Amino acid sequence: MNDAVKRVAQLADQRSHAVKLSVAREGIEISASSPSMAKRKKRSKKDYQGEPLAIGFNAQYMLDFLGAAAEGPISLELKMNNPPARCAPR
């Protein structure tokens, strides 16, 4: 996932550095776009049984977390209030 975020982040908007994480039954999609450039997507097949959802993250935040989590599994909890997401190694 770390490599996917790095590749997609290259096209992220220079001010927000935003990447979008979409999760559905088909798997995980990480995408980014820039007004002056194209859009880039990276898909990965993962088992997911919930409702489809999407959330935006700062690419550097995701890279920092994934770097600290090493190569093990991660947990991503989403909620409707602040903070909207909690990332943790499992």
matplotlib code that plots the C-alpha trace (Angstrom):
import matplotlib.pyplot as plt

x = [0.0, 2.9, 4.2, 0.7, 0.3, 3.7, 2.9, -0.6, 0.7, 2.9, -0.2, -1.9, -2.7, 0.4, -1.5, -3.6, -1.5, -4.8, -5.3, -8.6, -9.1, -12.1, -13.2, -15.8, -16.4, -14.1, -11.2, -9.3, -8.6, -6.2, -6.5, -5.4, -5.8, -4.4, -6.0, -2.9, -2.3, -4.1, -5.7, -3.9, -5.5, -4.1, -6.3, -5.7, -8.0, -8.9, -11.7, -14.3, -17.9, -19.2, -20.9, -18.7, -17.0, -14.4, -12.3, -9.6, -6.2, -3.1, -0.6, 2.3, 0.1, -0.6, 3.0, 4.2, 1.7, 2.5, 6.2, 5.7, 3.4, 6.1, 4.9, 2.3, -1.5, -3.1, -6.5, -8.4, -11.5, -13.8, -16.5, -18.7, -17.2, -13.8, -11.4, -13.0, -10.5, -8.1, -5.2, -3.3, -1.1, -2.7]
y = [0.0, 2.3, 2.0, 2.7, 5.9, 7.1, 6.6, 8.2, 11.1, 12.2, 13.6, 15.0, 18.7, 20.6, 22.5, 19.8, 16.7, 14.9, 11.2, 9.5, 6.1, 4.2, 0.8, -1.5, -5.2, -5.1, -3.9, -0.8, 2.1, 4.9, 7.9, 11.5, 14.2, 17.6, 20.4, 20.8, 17.1, 13.9, 11.5, 8.4, 5.3, 2.2, -0.7, -3.6, -6.6, -7.0, -8.7, -6.1, -6.8, -3.4, -0.6, 1.2, 4.3, 7.0, 9.3, 11.8, 11.9, 14.0, 11.8, 12.6, 11.6, 8.3, 7.7, 8.6, 6.2, 3.3, 3.8, 3.6, 0.5, -1.5, -4.3, -5.7, -5.5, -2.1, -1.1, 1.9, 3.0, 5.5, 7.5, 10.5, 12.9, 14.3, 12.8, 11.1, 8.3, 6.4, 4.5, 1.9, -1.1, -4.4]
z = [0.0, 0.7, -2.9, -4.2, -2.2, -3.3, -7.0, -6.8, -4.6, -7.5, -9.2, -6.0, -5.8, -4.7, -2.0, -0.4, -1.3, -1.1, -2.0, -2.0, -0.5, -1.8, -0.4, -1.9, -2.4, -5.4, -3.3, -2.4, -4.8, -4.1, -6.4, -6.8, -9.4, -10.1, -12.1, -14.2, -14.7, -15.2, -12.7, -11.3, -9.7, -8.1, -7.3, -5.0, -4.4, -0.7, 1.1, 2.3, 3.2, 4.3, 2.4, -0.2, 1.2, 0.3, 2.4, 1.6, 3.3, 3.1, 1.1, 3.5, 6.5, 4.9, 4.0, 7.6, 9.1, 6.6, 7.2, 11.0, 10.7, 8.9, 6.7, 9.0, 8.7, 9.5, 10.9, 9.5, 11.5, 10.0, 11.8, 11.3, 13.9, 14.7, 14.0, 11.0, 10.8, 13.0, 11.6, 13.7, 13.1, 14.1]

ax = plt.figure().add_subplot(projection="3d")
ax.plot(x, y, z, "-o")
ax.set_aspect("equal")
plt.show()
